[in-house]
Amino acid sequence: MATTVTSMRIPTELNERYSKLARETGRPRSFYVNEALQEAIGRLEYEYGILKDIEDYRAGKLETYGINEVRVHCGLAN
């Protein structure tokens, strides 16, 4: 996997927790920071995607369907 260097500011307490974990396990601190970032990105993309959909809906940019249209489409109409 290709990597790149980035710089960011994190709270001192969080840095200390990552450093402690790294010391206790013998892995580099960057390993755990990368694990946390990788785990969080999917959730963040999902949540902000939903917020974007809501904005688009409110702005009238999304095509919507009524319940009766959905029932007909799914073959559930009486």
Secondary structure, 3 states (H helix, E strand, C coil): CCCCCCCCCCCHHHHHHHHHHHHHHCCCHHHHHHHHHHHHHHHHHHHHHHHHHHHHHHCCCCCCCCHHHHHHHCCCCC
